[in-house]
Each structure stands twice: as C-alpha cells, then as structure tokens.
Amino acid sequence: MEESKTILPEILDIIYEHKLFKIFTPKALGGLELSLIDGLKTFQQVGAIDGNIGWAVTIGSGGNMFVPLFGREVCKERFIHKDAVIAGSGKFGVAKKVDGGYEISGQWKYCSGADYATLFTMNCKLEGSGEIVTCSVPRETVEIIPDWNAIGLKATASHSMKVENTFVKEEDTFEFDLFKNEYELPVHRFPFTSFSESSFFSLCLGLMEQLITEANTALNQKREGLVSERYELVKEILNHIQSQLQRVEENFYSLVAKLWEKHTNGEVLHTIDLEELTTFCKEHSSELVSMALTLIRYFGMDAVIETTSLNRAWRNLCTASQHAFLAP
C-alpha cells in the first residue's frame, strides 16, 4: 500500500464489512457499539496487523464519535451508510455568518482518510468575534491537496483539504458538548481529549507489536548466517523488549479501566485523573520509540532499507508517536 499511498479498495471493503469505521457508532446506525476498552483493543489488534490500516481505523472511528452532535435527521443521513466516515482537522479556516448558516474558506492539513471520507469536518474562526465554529461539509465540496509525504503511515492519505466560499447550513455545524439526538453511547460522554490520547496510544501498542513480529521474522531469516552467540544476544533483546511492552500494555489498560469504571458509574472524572492518563500516554509513547530504536540497532542495514517490512513497521511507529496527543 505504501506505493499507492492510499488504503486499497479491497482493504476498504473489509473495513466496511467488519464495521471498523463504526466501532463506537450505535447499532441503530449500523455500528458495533463497542465500549471504550473493547474499541481500544481493536485499534491495537488492527495496528499489529498493519500500521496504515490501524491508523485509518483509529482515525475513522474517532471521527464517527461525532454522531450524537448532529440533529437526528442529519445524523441518519450522514452516518447510516456502511462507508460513512469523517476526515477532518482542528486547524482554523475563516467563517462568515450568512442567512441560514455560514460561508467558509480555508485550507487544513493532516486530514487522514481524505481519499475515501464521505464527510469532512473543520474548525473556523468567525469573522469579527473570533468565535470557533466547527463545520461539516460533504465530500463533493472539498478540494483534496495530495501533500502527505511523511516517513511513515504513507498509505493513510493524510492530505490537506481546501474549501473556498462554501456554504454550510446551521444544521451542519456542531459543538463538542452539545448532544442533539438519541444516538449517544457512554463512550461519547467520555472526555474527548482522553479518548483521543488513549486511542492513539493503543494503536502505538499495536504498531510496536508489529515491529517485534517483523524483528523476529528478520532474525529467524538470518539465523543461519549468524554465530550462535549473536543470535542468542538479539533473541534475548527481543524477549526483553516484548516483556517491557507487555508491562506497558497492562499498566495502560489498568489505568483506562479505572477511568472507564468511574465514568460509567456516573462519577466525575477530575483533572488529576485525566492528567495521569495524559502523562502516561506521552511518557510511554517516548518509551515505545526508545524501545524500537534499541531493537532496530541490532539489525544493521536491513533495518534502514525502506522496502523491508521491518523498516516500514519502525517508520509507522515513529510517525504515529509524533501526533500532538502523544508528543512530549
């Protein structure tokens, strides 16, 4: 998929069939309606298979968290279809108030899934007041600028989008704390920043899993050409890193489970609780990257050839961990 720089149609068909863009979408809209924990574990599992697909599923399911923020009829129209998925960006364009809605213009970076998204969302600053207006527009109104050239996650189509003097009806705007229909699930009320941090971190756990798998494969392929001492050394390093990853994974899900239990019991999640998750995700994302670099150092030139699976897994992890929710 790296060569095509997009998720292949046959892969998208599998995603649609298994409703992986609708992990947190209600069953009434054709979704899986999973809990936060089950959804995070799904992100990890898909990421362990392929980083690009894992990113697409994580971002796509995250975008479809906006389901409860639209009016009922708009929501059904936008999200009932099996291929419904949002691409968007938090950067700012410009909005001008007009009769019945807004006229918006701007260009936004890093809209993952731009090649196949059915709906695009963006933040705009309202002329005059500077108030933030969050808008949604259908695919046909957006110009895609193919400018995603990162070192990893090359097939995620995280391109820029552009709109110019596009009319957005009032009903196609939304606010993150204003629920407008009956399709909400407990996960939709979970703090969105914490949801995003945990989503991307669970994906990175999967990406690290894939790196370890590829490293084991590469080591076994080279076994005949290695002296036994070298093989045993690298195998020991691999086993140690696998144990480190398991420790991080267990601590992560324990922390998220504690927050999720409080949330589903109707308890208030205090700032100190949420900050603990933020700190964990940022610090341990750095730890994962350090673990990956330690591992890569034992594979010589094989690790830096872009066409190898080992190199691709490494690049994907490095790229995902740079997201603002995970960067130090």
Secondary structure, 3 states (H helix, E strand, C coil): CCCCCCCCHHHHHHHHHCCCCCCCCCHHHCCCCCCHHHHHHHHHHHHHHCHHHHHHHHHHHHHHHHHHHCCHHHHHHHHCCCCCCEEEEEEEEEEEEECCEEEEEEEEEEECCCCCCCEEEEEEEECCCCCEEEEEEEHHHCEEECCCCCCCCHHHCCEEEEEEEEEEEHHHEECCCCCCCCCCCHHHHCCHHHHHHHHHHHHHHHHHHHHHHHHHHHHHHCHHHCCHHHHHHHHHHHHHHHHHHHHHHHHHHHHHHHHHHHHHCCCCCCHHHHHHHHHHHHHHHHHHHHHHHHHHHHHHHHHHCCCCHHHHHHHHHHHHCCCCCCCC
